[in-house]
């Protein structure tokens, strides 16, 4: 995972693990995969969660930087 994050890497990894597990559970409830594809589904849930968290953190960091820039512009 990349970018400036406001929490520790260990905490972020734990969040990703929890969200990926919950996503996998939701996919199971919704019959999004068959039992013979569970290992592939686990990896897909993890990969999708990592993608979403990375994207969110990048946009969040960009928004925070933009806000800092706007605030500096207002002071001058």
Gaussian input, Z-matrix of N, CA and C with variables (Angstrom, degrees):
# hf/3-21g

backbone

0 1
 N
 C     1     B1
 C     2     B2     1     A1
 N     3     B3     2     A2     1     D1
 C     4     B4     3     A3     2     D2
 C     5     B5     4     A4     3     D3
 N     6     B6     5     A5     4     D4
 C     7     B7     6     A6     5     D5
 C     8     B8     7     A7     6     D6
 N     9     B9     8     A8     7     D7
 C    10    B10     9     A9     8     D8
 C    11    B11    10    A10     9     D9
 N    12    B12    11    A11    10    D10
 C    13    B13    12    A12    11    D11
 C    14    B14    13    A13    12    D12
 N    15    B15    14    A14    13    D13
 C    16    B16    15    A15    14    D14
 C    17    B17    16    A16    15    D15
 N    18    B18    17    A17    16    D16
 C    19    B19    18    A18    17    D17
 C    20    B20    19    A19    18    D18
 N    21    B21    20    A20    19    D19
 C    22    B22    21    A21    20    D20
 C    23    B23    22    A22    21    D21
 N    24    B24    23    A23    22    D22
 C    25    B25    24    A24    23    D23
 C    26    B26    25    A25    24    D24
 N    27    B27    26    A26    25    D25
 C    28    B28    27    A27    26    D26
 C    29    B29    28    A28    27    D27
 N    30    B30    29    A29    28    D28
 C    31    B31    30    A30    29    D29
 C    32    B32    31    A31    30    D30
 N    33    B33    32    A32    31    D31
 C    34    B34    33    A33    32    D32
 C    35    B35    34    A34    33    D33
 N    36    B36    35    A35    34    D34
 C    37    B37    36    A36    35    D35
 C    38    B38    37    A37    36    D36
 N    39    B39    38    A38    37    D37
 C    40    B40    39    A39    38    D38
 C    41    B41    40    A40    39    D39
 N    42    B42    41    A41    40    D40
 C    43    B43    42    A42    41    D41
 C    44    B44    43    A43    42    D42
 N    45    B45    44    A44    43    D43
 C    46    B46    45    A45    44    D44
 C    47    B47    46    A46    45    D45
 N    48    B48    47    A47    46    D46
 C    49    B49    48    A48    47    D47
 C    50    B50    49    A49    48    D48
 N    51    B51    50    A50    49    D49
 C    52    B52    51    A51    50    D50
 C    53    B53    52    A52    51    D51
 N    54    B54    53    A53    52    D52
 C    55    B55    54    A54    53    D53
 C    56    B56    55    A55    54    D54
 N    57    B57    56    A56    55    D55
 C    58    B58    57    A57    56    D56
 C    59    B59    58    A58    57    D57
 N    60    B60    59    A59    58    D58
 C    61    B61    60    A60    59    D59
 C    62    B62    61    A61    60    D60
 N    63    B63    62    A62    61    D61
 C    64    B64    63    A63    62    D62
 C    65    B65    64    A64    63    D63
 N    66    B66    65    A65    64    D64
 C    67    B67    66    A66    65    D65
 C    68    B68    67    A67    66    D66
 N    69    B69    68    A68    67    D67
 C    70    B70    69    A69    68    D68
 C    71    B71    70    A70    69    D69
 N    72    B72    71    A71    70    D70
 C    73    B73    72    A72    71    D71
 C    74    B74    73    A73    72    D72
 N    75    B75    74    A74    73    D73
 C    76    B76    75    A75    74    D74
 C    77    B77    76    A76    75    D75
 N    78    B78    77    A77    76    D76
 C    79    B79    78    A78    77    D77
 C    80    B80    79    A79    78    D78
 N    81    B81    80    A80    79    D79
 C    82    B82    81    A81    80    D80
 C    83    B83    82    A82    81    D81
 N    84    B84    83    A83    82    D82
 C    85    B85    84    A84    83    D83
 C    86    B86    85    A85    84    D84
 N    87    B87    86    A86    85    D85
 C    88    B88    87    A87    86    D86
 C    89    B89    88    A88    87    D87
 N    90    B90    89    A89    88    D88
 C    91    B91    90    A90    89    D89
 C    92    B92    91    A91    90    D90
 N    93    B93    92    A92    91    D91
 C    94    B94    93    A93    92    D92
 C    95    B95    94    A94    93    D93
 N    96    B96    95    A95    94    D94
 C    97    B97    96    A96    95    D95
 C    98    B98    97    A97    96    D96
 N    99    B99    98    A98    97    D97
 C   100   B100    99    A99    98    D98
 C   101   B101   100   A100    99    D99
 N   102   B102   101   A101   100   D100
 C   103   B103   102   A102   101   D101
 C   104   B104   103   A103   102   D102
 N   105   B105   104   A104   103   D103
 C   106   B106   105   A105   104   D104
 C   107   B107   106   A106   105   D105
 N   108   B108   107   A107   106   D106
 C   109   B109   108   A108   107   D107
 C   110   B110   109   A109   108   D108
 N   111   B111   110   A110   109   D109
 C   112   B112   111   A111   110   D110
 C   113   B113   112   A112   111   D111
 N   114   B114   113   A113   112   D112
 C   115   B115   114   A114   113   D113
 C   116   B116   115   A115   114   D114
 N   117   B117   116   A116   115   D115
 C   118   B118   117   A117   116   D116
 C   119   B119   118   A118   117   D117
 N   120   B120   119   A119   118   D118
 C   121   B121   120   A120   119   D119
 C   122   B122   121   A121   120   D120
 N   123   B123   122   A122   121   D121
 C   124   B124   123   A123   122   D122
 C   125   B125   124   A124   123   D123
 N   126   B126   125   A125   124   D124
 C   127   B127   126   A126   125   D125
 C   128   B128   127   A127   126   D126
 N   129   B129   128   A128   127   D127
 C   130   B130   129   A129   128   D128
 C   131   B131   130   A130   129   D129
 N   132   B132   131   A131   130   D130
 C   133   B133   132   A132   131   D131
 C   134   B134   133   A133   132   D132
 N   135   B135   134   A134   133   D133
 C   136   B136   135   A135   134   D134
 C   137   B137   136   A136   135   D135
 N   138   B138   137   A137   136   D136
 C   139   B139   138   A138   137   D137
 C   140   B140   139   A139   138   D138
 N   141   B141   140   A140   139   D139
 C   142   B142   141   A141   140   D140
 C   143   B143   142   A142   141   D141
 N   144   B144   143   A143   142   D142
 C   145   B145   144   A144   143   D143
 C   146   B146   145   A145   144   D144
 N   147   B147   146   A146   145   D145
 C   148   B148   147   A147   146   D146
 C   149   B149   148   A148   147   D147
 N   150   B150   149   A149   148   D148
 C   151   B151   150   A150   149   D149
 C   152   B152   151   A151   150   D150
 N   153   B153   152   A152   151   D151
 C   154   B154   153   A153   152   D152
 C   155   B155   154   A154   153   D153
 N   156   B156   155   A155   154   D154
 C   157   B157   156   A156   155   D155
 C   158   B158   157   A157   156   D156
 N   159   B159   158   A158   157   D157
 C   160   B160   159   A159   158   D158
 C   161   B161   160   A160   159   D159
 N   162   B162   161   A161   160   D160
 C   163   B163   162   A162   161   D161
 C   164   B164   163   A163   162   D162
 N   165   B165   164   A164   163   D163
 C   166   B166   165   A165   164   D164
 C   167   B167   166   A166   165   D165
 N   168   B168   167   A167   166   D166
 C   169   B169   168   A168   167   D167
 C   170   B170   169   A169   168   D168
 N   171   B171   170   A170   169   D169
 C   172   B172   171   A171   170   D170
 C   173   B173   172   A172   171   D171
 N   174   B174   173   A173   172   D172
 C   175   B175   174   A174   173   D173
 C   176   B176   175   A175   174   D174
 N   177   B177   176   A176   175   D175
 C   178   B178   177   A177   176   D176
 C   179   B179   178   A178   177   D177
 N   180   B180   179   A179   178   D178
 C   181   B181   180   A180   179   D179
 C   182   B182   181   A181   180   D180
 N   183   B183   182   A182   181   D181
 C   184   B184   183   A183   182   D182
 C   185   B185   184   A184   183   D183
 N   186   B186   185   A185   184   D184
 C   187   B187   186   A186   185   D185
 C   188   B188   187   A187   186   D186
 N   189   B189   188   A188   187   D187
 C   190   B190   189   A189   188   D188
 C   191   B191   190   A190   189   D189
 N   192   B192   191   A191   190   D190
 C   193   B193   192   A192   191   D191
 C   194   B194   193   A193   192   D192
 N   195   B195   194   A194   193   D193
 C   196   B196   195   A195   194   D194
 C   197   B197   196   A196   195   D195
 N   198   B198   197   A197   196   D196
 C   199   B199   198   A198   197   D197
 C   200   B200   199   A199   198   D198
 N   201   B201   200   A200   199   D199
 C   202   B202   201   A201   200   D200
 C   203   B203   202   A202   201   D201
 N   204   B204   203   A203   202   D202
 C   205   B205   204   A204   203   D203
 C   206   B206   205   A205   204   D204
 N   207   B207   206   A206   205   D205
 C   208   B208   207   A207   206   D206
 C   209   B209   208   A208   207   D207
 N   210   B210   209   A209   208   D208
 C   211   B211   210   A210   209   D209
 C   212   B212   211   A211   210   D210
 N   213   B213   212   A212   211   D211
 C   214   B214   213   A213   212   D212
 C   215   B215   214   A214   213   D213
 N   216   B216   215   A215   214   D214
 C   217   B217   216   A216   215   D215
 C   218   B218   217   A217   216   D216
 N   219   B219   218   A218   217   D217
 C   220   B220   219   A219   218   D218
 C   221   B221   220   A220   219   D219
 N   222   B222   221   A221   220   D220
 C   223   B223   222   A222   221   D221
 C   224   B224   223   A223   222   D222
 N   225   B225   224   A224   223   D223
 C   226   B226   225   A225   224   D224
 C   227   B227   226   A226   225   D225

   B1=1.4454
   B2=1.5193
   B3=1.3004
   B4=1.4509
   B5=1.5185
   B6=1.3381
   B7=1.4548
   B8=1.5125
   B9=1.3210
   B10=1.4490
   B11=1.5185
   B12=1.3128
   B13=1.4532
   B14=1.5224
   B15=1.3299
   B16=1.4640
   B17=1.5335
   B18=1.3535
   B19=1.4603
   B20=1.5232
   B21=1.3226
   B22=1.4656
   B23=1.5247
   B24=1.3144
   B25=1.4602
   B26=1.5271
   B27=1.3314
   B28=1.4684
   B29=1.5243
   B30=1.3265
   B31=1.4658
   B32=1.5272
   B33=1.3187
   B34=1.4539
   B35=1.5253
   B36=1.3174
   B37=1.4686
   B38=1.5277
   B39=1.3238
   B40=1.4716
   B41=1.5274
   B42=1.3366
   B43=1.4615
   B44=1.5264
   B45=1.3319
   B46=1.4687
   B47=1.5233
   B48=1.3179
   B49=1.4621
   B50=1.5290
   B51=1.3195
   B52=1.4705
   B53=1.5253
   B54=1.3367
   B55=1.4646
   B56=1.5302
   B57=1.3295
   B58=1.4670
   B59=1.5257
   B60=1.3204
   B61=1.4644
   B62=1.5244
   B63=1.3358
   B64=1.4704
   B65=1.5245
   B66=1.3236
   B67=1.4671
   B68=1.5278
   B69=1.3179
   B70=1.4643
   B71=1.5277
   B72=1.3234
   B73=1.4630
   B74=1.5263
   B75=1.3307
   B76=1.4665
   B77=1.5207
   B78=1.3259
   B79=1.4629
   B80=1.5286
   B81=1.3392
   B82=1.4661
   B83=1.5287
   B84=1.3257
   B85=1.4752
   B86=1.5216
   B87=1.3332
   B88=1.4658
   B89=1.5305
   B90=1.3438
   B91=1.4728
   B92=1.5213
   B93=1.3225
   B94=1.4707
   B95=1.5268
   B96=1.3423
   B97=1.4647
   B98=1.5227
   B99=1.3351
   B100=1.4679
   B101=1.5310
   B102=1.3304
   B103=1.4679
   B104=1.5173
   B105=1.3359
   B106=1.4609
   B107=1.5310
   B108=1.3186
   B109=1.4721
   B110=1.5250
   B111=1.3384
   B112=1.4628
   B113=1.5287
   B114=1.3210
   B115=1.4694
   B116=1.5252
   B117=1.3189
   B118=1.4647
   B119=1.5331
   B120=1.3298
   B121=1.4637
   B122=1.5275
   B123=1.3440
   B124=1.4682
   B125=1.5199
   B126=1.3280
   B127=1.4610
   B128=1.5263
   B129=1.3310
   B130=1.4683
   B131=1.5319
   B132=1.3348
   B133=1.4676
   B134=1.5244
   B135=1.3233
   B136=1.4639
   B137=1.5272
   B138=1.3392
   B139=1.4658
   B140=1.5298
   B141=1.3389
   B142=1.4662
   B143=1.5142
   B144=1.3314
   B145=1.4641
   B146=1.5238
   B147=1.3162
   B148=1.4671
   B149=1.5206
   B150=1.3300
   B151=1.4652
   B152=1.5315
   B153=1.3183
   B154=1.4670
   B155=1.5259
   B156=1.3200
   B157=1.4656
   B158=1.5248
   B159=1.3318
   B160=1.4632
   B161=1.5216
   B162=1.3187
   B163=1.4636
   B164=1.5198
   B165=1.3230
   B166=1.4529
   B167=1.5205
   B168=1.3319
   B169=1.4589
   B170=1.5263
   B171=1.3207
   B172=1.4677
   B173=1.5251
   B174=1.3370
   B175=1.4697
   B176=1.5250
   B177=1.3205
   B178=1.4568
   B179=1.5324
   B180=1.3368
   B181=1.4647
   B182=1.5212
   B183=1.3304
   B184=1.4613
   B185=1.5293
   B186=1.3209
   B187=1.4686
   B188=1.5282
   B189=1.3213
   B190=1.4660
   B191=1.5302
   B192=1.3259
   B193=1.4651
   B194=1.5229
   B195=1.3226
   B196=1.4654
   B197=1.5237
   B198=1.3209
   B199=1.4582
   B200=1.5272
   B201=1.3319
   B202=1.4649
   B203=1.5271
   B204=1.3297
   B205=1.4637
   B206=1.5202
   B207=1.3186
   B208=1.4634
   B209=1.5239
   B210=1.3157
   B211=1.4671
   B212=1.5213
   B213=1.3147
   B214=1.4588
   B215=1.5206
   B216=1.3278
   B217=1.4666
   B218=1.5196
   B219=1.3108
   B220=1.4567
   B221=1.5280
   B222=1.3159
   B223=1.4638
   B224=1.5153
   B225=1.3020
   B226=1.4723
   B227=1.4792
   A1=108.41
   A2=115.99
   A3=118.71
   A4=111.10
   A5=114.16
   A6=119.33
   A7=112.55
   A8=115.95
   A9=121.77
   A10=108.34
   A11=115.44
   A12=119.23
   A13=110.18
   A14=116.91
   A15=120.47
   A16=113.75
   A17=117.74
   A18=121.37
   A19=108.39
   A20=116.30
   A21=120.09
   A22=110.82
   A23=115.26
   A24=120.75
   A25=110.01
   A26=117.69
   A27=120.65
   A28=111.31
   A29=116.62
   A30=120.29
   A31=110.79
   A32=116.38
   A33=120.42
   A34=111.13
   A35=117.27
   A36=120.77
   A37=110.91
   A38=117.24
   A39=121.27
   A40=110.35
   A41=116.52
   A42=120.73
   A43=110.10
   A44=116.91
   A45=120.88
   A46=110.05
   A47=117.07
   A48=121.22
   A49=111.32
   A50=116.32
   A51=120.77
   A52=110.56
   A53=116.82
   A54=120.46
   A55=110.63
   A56=118.01
   A57=121.05
   A58=110.56
   A59=116.81
   A60=120.88
   A61=110.69
   A62=116.29
   A63=120.05
   A64=111.12
   A65=117.04
   A66=120.78
   A67=109.98
   A68=117.19
   A69=121.43
   A70=110.64
   A71=116.82
   A72=120.94
   A73=110.97
   A74=116.88
   A75=120.13
   A76=110.39
   A77=116.73
   A78=120.47
   A79=110.35
   A80=117.84
   A81=121.29
   A82=110.22
   A83=116.27
   A84=120.72
   A85=110.21
   A86=116.06
   A87=121.26
   A88=113.30
   A89=116.91
   A90=121.76
   A91=112.53
   A92=117.05
   A93=121.99
   A94=112.54
   A95=117.71
   A96=121.52
   A97=108.77
   A98=115.10
   A99=120.49
   A100=108.95
   A101=115.73
   A102=120.65
   A103=112.54
   A104=117.22
   A105=119.69
   A106=112.20
   A107=117.67
   A108=122.21
   A109=112.16
   A110=117.45
   A111=119.45
   A112=112.64
   A113=118.31
   A114=119.60
   A115=110.80
   A116=116.95
   A117=121.11
   A118=110.13
   A119=116.73
   A120=121.17
   A121=110.98
   A122=117.27
   A123=120.82
   A124=110.70
   A125=115.87
   A126=119.86
   A127=110.98
   A128=116.11
   A129=120.11
   A130=110.96
   A131=116.83
   A132=120.47
   A133=110.27
   A134=116.58
   A135=120.51
   A136=110.58
   A137=116.72
   A138=120.69
   A139=111.47
   A140=116.64
   A141=120.44
   A142=111.43
   A143=116.76
   A144=120.80
   A145=110.76
   A146=116.92
   A147=120.40
   A148=110.20
   A149=116.69
   A150=120.49
   A151=110.82
   A152=116.23
   A153=120.27
   A154=111.07
   A155=117.57
   A156=120.10
   A157=110.54
   A158=117.45
   A159=120.08
   A160=111.10
   A161=116.85
   A162=120.39
   A163=110.86
   A164=116.83
   A165=120.99
   A166=110.77
   A167=116.83
   A168=120.07
   A169=111.12
   A170=117.70
   A171=120.15
   A172=111.24
   A173=117.04
   A174=120.14
   A175=111.27
   A176=116.64
   A177=121.23
   A178=110.22
   A179=116.08
   A180=120.15
   A181=111.12
   A182=118.04
   A183=121.19
   A184=110.89
   A185=116.26
   A186=120.76
   A187=110.39
   A188=117.04
   A189=120.50
   A190=110.50
   A191=117.11
   A192=120.30
   A193=111.07
   A194=116.82
   A195=120.87
   A196=110.16
   A197=116.63
   A198=120.95
   A199=110.62
   A200=116.73
   A201=120.12
   A202=110.29
   A203=116.37
   A204=120.82
   A205=110.58
   A206=117.22
   A207=121.02
   A208=111.30
   A209=115.99
   A210=120.67
   A211=111.15
   A212=117.32
   A213=120.69
   A214=110.56
   A215=116.18
   A216=120.22
   A217=111.31
   A218=117.05
   A219=121.28
   A220=111.54
   A221=116.59
   A222=120.38
   A223=110.72
   A224=118.41
   A225=122.09
   A226=112.55
   D1=146.22
   D2=-174.01
   D3=-126.50
   D4=173.11
   D5=176.03
   D6=93.36
   D7=166.50
   D8=176.65
   D9=-79.36
   D10=123.49
   D11=-178.33
   D12=-121.47
   D13=143.67
   D14=-176.10
   D15=-83.29
   D16=7.04
   D17=177.80
   D18=-134.73
   D19=168.10
   D20=-179.29
   D21=-70.39
   D22=155.77
   D23=177.45
   D24=-60.14
   D25=-39.86
   D26=179.21
   D27=-60.57
   D28=-43.06
   D29=178.77
   D30=-65.47
   D31=-42.20
   D32=179.45
   D33=-64.65
   D34=-41.16
   D35=177.62
   D36=-62.44
   D37=-39.53
   D38=178.36
   D39=-64.00
   D40=-42.20
   D41=177.79
   D42=-61.47
   D43=-44.89
   D44=179.46
   D45=-60.70
   D46=-42.77
   D47=179.23
   D48=-61.10
   D49=-45.02
   D50=-179.51
   D51=-64.94
   D52=-46.60
   D53=-178.62
   D54=-64.83
   D55=-41.28
   D56=179.03
   D57=-62.89
   D58=-39.96
   D59=177.93
   D60=-64.44
   D61=-44.05
   D62=178.65
   D63=-65.18
   D64=-37.98
   D65=177.41
   D66=-63.83
   D67=-45.25
   D68=177.79
   D69=-59.46
   D70=-42.91
   D71=178.15
   D72=-61.94
   D73=-42.07
   D74=179.07
   D75=-65.23
   D76=-41.73
   D77=177.12
   D78=-60.22
   D79=-39.19
   D80=178.73
   D81=-64.23
   D82=-43.87
   D83=178.20
   D84=-60.75
   D85=-39.62
   D86=-178.10
   D87=-85.56
   D88=7.21
   D89=-178.76
   D90=54.22
   D91=44.33
   D92=-178.26
   D93=-82.12
   D94=-9.92
   D95=176.95
   D96=-152.40
   D97=160.30
   D98=178.36
   D99=-96.65
   D100=162.68
   D101=-177.00
   D102=-56.74
   D103=-33.93
   D104=-179.03
   D105=-73.29
   D106=-8.10
   D107=-179.57
   D108=-112.49
   D109=18.59
   D110=-174.67
   D111=-63.95
   D112=-39.79
   D113=-179.73
   D114=-64.78
   D115=-40.51
   D116=176.72
   D117=-64.71
   D118=-40.70
   D119=179.07
   D120=-64.56
   D121=-39.34
   D122=176.98
   D123=-59.51
   D124=-46.04
   D125=-179.41
   D126=-66.82
   D127=-40.04
   D128=178.02
   D129=-62.21
   D130=-42.55
   D131=179.70
   D132=-63.17
   D133=-42.55
   D134=178.78
   D135=-65.21
   D136=-47.76
   D137=-179.71
   D138=-60.67
   D139=-44.11
   D140=179.95
   D141=-64.41
   D142=-40.97
   D143=179.24
   D144=-64.63
   D145=-44.93
   D146=178.49
   D147=-60.19
   D148=-42.84
   D149=179.07
   D150=-60.01
   D151=-47.35
   D152=-177.74
   D153=-65.72
   D154=-43.97
   D155=-179.81
   D156=-64.42
   D157=-44.09
   D158=178.08
   D159=-61.05
   D160=-45.28
   D161=179.31
   D162=-62.52
   D163=-45.41
   D164=178.75
   D165=-58.93
   D166=-47.54
   D167=-178.10
   D168=-63.52
   D169=-39.23
   D170=178.03
   D171=-62.75
   D172=-47.50
   D173=178.96
   D174=-66.02
   D175=-37.87
   D176=177.66
   D177=-61.59
   D178=-47.30
   D179=179.02
   D180=-62.29
   D181=-41.84
   D182=177.56
   D183=-60.94
   D184=-42.56
   D185=179.59
   D186=-64.57
   D187=-40.84
   D188=179.22
   D189=-65.47
   D190=-41.58
   D191=177.72
   D192=-64.86
   D193=-40.23
   D194=178.68
   D195=-63.97
   D196=-40.38
   D197=178.72
   D198=-64.17
   D199=-42.27
   D200=178.07
   D201=-62.39
   D202=-41.64
   D203=179.52
   D204=-65.36
   D205=-42.42
   D206=177.95
   D207=-62.05
   D208=-43.51
   D209=179.77
   D210=-63.13
   D211=-39.97
   D212=178.02
   D213=-65.91
   D214=-38.11
   D215=-179.99
   D216=-66.39
   D217=-34.47
   D218=-179.42
   D219=-69.79
   D220=-31.31
   D221=-178.15
   D222=-73.72
   D223=-34.54
   D224=-176.46
   D225=-79.37

